[in-house]
C-alpha cells in the first residue's frame, strides 16, 4: 500500500501520517521524490483504518501495490534508485563498467589487471576471493588473502572493489578489508539467510540472477535486501540456462528490459558469464547497453590461458580496451 501526499504537504504532515501507520502496527517508509511524496506501507493492510488515513491533513490518495515484490517495484517508488559507491553511481544515467578477473590468483596478477583496466576506463574492480565452484576439485579462491590483495589493488588504483560473499561466516572479513560492494552470486540468489545478513551490513549489494530464476523470483530476492533496510541494491542479469548448448548461458535482454520498466533498482549485465567464451563478450556488452543496462561487469585477465577459473570467457587487456573504444564510438558510454 502507498499513501500519496499532496504536493504542498509539509514534512510535519508526512511524519504525522507515519505515526498513525505505526500506531496500527504497520511499517511506514517516507519517500521524498521530485514528482511526489509518498509513504510505503508494509504489513497487513487490514489493520489500517484507510478511512481515517485518507482524512489526515496532506493525504491525497491511497494506492494498492499489485506486485508480490513491494519495495523494489515502481509502484512503490517511481523514481530510479541511484546506488553510489564513492564517485561511482549506478542508475544515474552513465553506465558503470566493472572489470577484473574471475578469481584473485596472486599479487602480480591482480595488480597488473587492476592497473590495466583502470588505465582503460573501468570504474570498479571485480575479483573473486571465495569461489563457489561446481566441482570440489576446482580452484576455490585465495579466501582472506584474496580480500587482502583486492584491498591493496584498491589502494594502488583508487578503484572500488566488488567480490562475492558465499557464507555469513565471511562477513567479518569483508568488514575487516572494507569491501566496497558485496556480490551475491547466482548460486546464492535464493539463500535467504545470506541475503538478509549481507543486507544488514549496509554495504551496497550486487545481486546476480539465478541461472534458472524467473523475473519474479529475482525481484523477490532483491526484496529481502530492501526489507532489511538496505536500499543500495544493484541487480545483475548474468544469463539464464536454456536448452541451447552452444554457449554457456543466454543473456536475457527481454527480462532486463522488463525489469527496467518494473523496478526502480539499477540493473547491469554480465556478458562474460552469459557467453562463456571471450569472442561473444563484446557484442553482448554492446547489446546490453543499447537495451538500457546501467552498466557491465566483465571478466578481464592478463594471461587467460593460465587462468585458474573462467579463462575461456575472459578478455585480455587489449580486447577490453577495444570494447571500451567501441562503446564510446556508439555513444553508449562517455
Secondary structure, DSSP 8 states (H G I E B T S, - for coil): -EEEE-TT--HHHHHHHHHHHHHTT-EEEEEE-SS-EEEEEES-GGGS-HHHHHTSTTEEEEE---SS--TTBTTT--S---EEETTEEETSSS-EEEEE-SB---HHHHHHHHHHHHHTT-SEEE-BSS---SSTTS----THHHHHHHHHHHHHH--EEEEE---GGGHHHHHHTT-SEEEE-GGGTT-HHHHHHHHHTT-EEEEE--TT--HHHHHHHHHHHHHTT---EEEEE--B--S--SSS-B--HHHHHHHHHHBSS-EEE-HHHHHSSGGGHHHHHHHHHHHT-SEEEEEB-TTGGG-SS-GGG-B-HHHHHHHHHHHHHTTS--
